[in-house]
């Protein structure tokens, strides 16, 4: 079940304010909680996937790698997903960022968790989401110009 922004109910339409979004979250969140509680008291069988135990790694994050990965994200976004966008540039950016995403995921698995590695992981995810939105939008709007 989902409640709030992730539910995409559109209950208040496109012009909702934060307070109406909060109201929607409270209403649907309460209903979802009540429904779940009823299911538990009825003895419904719920599937809860097993979560692997957390593995603590002690390898420090290499600041040189983090800096280089940030530069790759910044330059890729500026050069290929900037104000003037083409299909060819967006596709190249997607190849670069997907490969970098895999490298960062491997890096993240072995490193000691800290602000720099978490920020890098969030940065690549944000870049990929922006890129995906840019690929889906085939029209020029605002200061973003799509040439093909």
C-alpha positions as CSV (number, residue, x, y, z in Angstrom):
1,X,0.0,0.0,0.0
2,X,1.1,3.5,-0.6
3,X,0.0,6.8,0.9
4,X,1.0,10.4,0.2
5,X,3.0,11.6,-2.8
6,X,4.0,8.1,-3.9
7,X,0.3,7.1,-4.2
8,X,-0.3,9.6,-7.0
9,X,-4.0,9.7,-6.2
10,X,-4.5,13.2,-7.6
11,X,-7.2,13.7,-5.0
12,X,-6.6,17.5,-4.9
13,X,-5.7,18.0,-8.5
14,X,-2.6,19.6,-10.0
15,X,-2.9,22.8,-7.9
16,X,-2.5,21.3,-4.5
17,X,-0.6,23.0,-1.7
18,X,1.5,21.3,0.9
19,X,-1.3,21.4,3.4
20,X,-3.7,19.5,1.2
21,X,-1.0,17.0,0.3
22,X,-0.5,16.5,4.1
23,X,-4.2,16.0,4.6
24,X,-4.3,13.5,1.8
25,X,-1.4,11.6,3.4
26,X,-3.1,11.6,6.7
27,X,-6.4,10.3,5.4
28,X,-5.0,7.6,3.1
29,X,-2.3,6.7,5.6
30,X,-4.9,6.2,8.3
31,X,-7.1,4.1,6.0
32,X,-4.1,1.9,4.9
33,X,-3.0,1.4,8.5
34,X,-6.6,0.4,9.5
35,X,-6.8,-2.0,6.6
36,X,-3.4,-3.6,7.5
37,X,-4.5,-3.9,11.2
38,X,-7.7,-5.7,10.1
39,X,-5.7,-8.1,8.0
40,X,-3.4,-8.9,10.9
41,X,-6.3,-9.5,13.3
42,X,-8.0,-11.8,10.7
43,X,-4.8,-13.8,10.4
44,X,-4.1,-12.9,6.8
45,X,-0.8,-14.4,5.6
46,X,1.5,-11.5,4.7
47,X,4.7,-11.9,2.8
48,X,7.7,-10.2,4.4
49,X,10.9,-10.7,2.4
50,X,14.0,-11.6,4.4
51,X,16.4,-8.8,4.5
52,X,20.1,-9.7,4.5
53,X,22.1,-8.7,7.6
54,X,24.1,-5.5,7.3
55,X,27.7,-6.1,6.5
56,X,30.1,-3.6,8.0
57,X,33.0,-2.7,5.7
58,X,36.1,-1.0,6.9
59,X,37.8,0.1,3.7
60,X,38.0,3.9,3.7
61,X,36.5,5.7,0.7
62,X,39.2,7.0,-1.6
63,X,38.7,10.8,-2.0
64,X,40.4,10.8,-5.4
65,X,37.9,8.3,-6.8
66,X,35.0,10.3,-5.3
67,X,36.3,13.6,-6.7
68,X,36.8,12.0,-10.2
69,X,33.3,10.4,-10.1
70,X,31.7,13.8,-9.2
71,X,33.6,15.5,-12.0
72,X,32.4,12.8,-14.5
73,X,28.8,13.4,-13.4
74,X,29.1,17.2,-13.6
75,X,30.8,17.2,-17.0
76,X,28.5,14.6,-18.5
77,X,25.4,16.5,-17.3
78,X,26.8,19.8,-18.5
79,X,28.0,18.6,-21.9
80,X,25.2,16.2,-22.9
81,X,22.2,17.0,-20.8
82,X,22.5,20.8,-20.8
83,X,20.4,23.5,-22.3
84,X,20.5,22.2,-25.9
85,X,19.7,18.5,-26.0
86,X,19.8,15.9,-28.8
87,X,18.9,12.3,-28.9
88,X,22.6,11.4,-29.6
89,X,23.9,13.4,-26.7
90,X,21.3,12.0,-24.3
91,X,22.1,8.4,-25.3
92,X,25.8,9.0,-24.8
93,X,25.1,10.5,-21.4
94,X,23.0,7.4,-20.5
95,X,25.8,5.0,-21.4
96,X,28.4,7.0,-19.4
97,X,26.2,7.4,-16.3
98,X,25.0,3.8,-16.3
99,X,28.5,2.6,-16.3
100,X,29.5,5.0,-13.6
101,X,26.4,3.9,-11.6
102,X,27.7,0.3,-11.6
103,X,31.2,1.5,-10.6
104,X,29.8,3.5,-7.7
105,X,27.6,0.6,-6.6
106,X,30.6,-1.7,-6.5
107,X,32.6,1.1,-4.7
108,X,29.7,1.6,-2.2
109,X,29.5,-2.1,-1.3
110,X,33.1,-2.2,-0.1
111,X,33.6,1.2,1.5
112,X,32.9,2.4,4.9
113,X,29.7,4.4,4.8
114,X,30.2,8.1,5.1
115,X,28.8,11.4,3.8
116,X,31.0,11.5,0.8
117,X,30.0,8.1,-0.6
118,X,26.3,8.5,0.3
119,X,26.3,11.9,-1.4
120,X,28.0,10.4,-4.5
121,X,25.5,7.6,-4.6
122,X,22.6,10.0,-4.4
123,X,24.2,12.3,-7.0
124,X,24.4,9.5,-9.6
125,X,20.8,8.5,-8.9
126,X,19.7,12.2,-9.3
127,X,21.7,12.5,-12.6
128,X,20.1,9.4,-14.0
129,X,16.6,10.5,-13.1
130,X,17.1,13.9,-14.7
131,X,18.5,12.2,-17.8
132,X,15.6,9.8,-18.0
133,X,13.1,12.7,-17.8
134,X,15.1,14.6,-20.5
135,X,14.9,11.6,-22.8
136,X,11.2,11.3,-22.3
137,X,10.5,14.9,-23.0
138,X,10.8,15.4,-26.7
139,X,9.7,19.0,-26.8
140,X,11.5,22.3,-26.2
141,X,10.2,24.0,-23.0
142,X,11.6,26.9,-21.1
143,X,15.3,27.2,-21.5
144,X,15.7,23.5,-22.5
145,X,15.9,23.2,-26.3
146,X,15.5,19.7,-27.9
147,X,17.0,19.7,-31.4
148,X,15.9,16.2,-32.3
